[in-house]
Amino acid sequence: MSLNPSSVGLETPETEFDYDYRDVVLYALGIGATADELDYLYEGRGPKVYPTFAVVPAYAPMWTLLGQLGGNFNTMVHGAQTVTMLRPIPPSGKFVTRARVAGVYDMKRLAQVVCTTESAIGGEPICRTEWQFLFRDEGGFGGPHPPKSLAKRANDGDAPIFDFEQRVSPEQALLYRLSGDTNPLHADPEFARSVGFERGVILHGLATFGFIARAIVKKACDGDASRLRSLTAAFRKPVFPGESLRTVGYAVDGGVVAKVYAGGRDDAVVNGCYAALV
């Protein structure tokens, strides 16, 4: 089934997601949280919630929306992600989320799909997300080009404000998938090889996204995740479980531009990465 360019404006019904401290702790462990982040891992201290948990209540409506778009999921890759916080996420509650197709763009060989969500608890908006997906061999349909990127960048010669390296455990993708993204690409080596990843399973892009958020919270926010108001990142190369993940942060416009590397490789695995802070 081909991608349907006329799906712009398509919306899902409201989707409910009940959660408690176990869900937010499982998510924190899935993005690499360790014992020195006990406020995010122990219900006796709340627990506090990492802002990137905002993607979790969005999974179900996003899968619904993508199922209505058409297109071959085996050719789809997650291109970029944004999370915007309107207020802190409580340690338990019921999210109500609606997802919408915001754009379908022609990139010649590729097609880009942009979807957005908004989530509320008790009628009060909590967070918004934006998801960018690329579909290989689905372009060329004569549609509009994607908007020009406005990603912030560090200036050449700027000194980083932090350089933080984290280990991604060999089981990290198996742990992260329990928060809702059960794509076999992140669990089944044979499936991963069948879709072109000869090294086997890859880490979820959104797990990498969470690792970046934690690095910024630890190194630029004194461990206070409520200071992270938005995070944008573009996924360029895969991260493999068992690699290290290195986040280098630069102070730009009151926030942080991050360059992210994996496994000692010279090429960045994530670019266009900016965190707005308060």
Secondary structure by P-SEA (a helix, b strand, c coil): cccccccccccccbbbbbbcaaaaaaaaaaaccccccccccccccccccccccccccaaaaaaaaaaaaccccccccccbbbbbbccccccbbbbbbbbbbcbbbbcccbbbbbbbbbbbccccccbbbbbbbbbccccccccccccccbbbbbcccccccbbbbbbbccaaaaaaacccccccccccaaaaaaacccccccccaaaaaaaaaaaaaacccccccccccbbbbbbcccccccbbbbbbbbbcccbbbbbbbcccccccccccbbbbcc
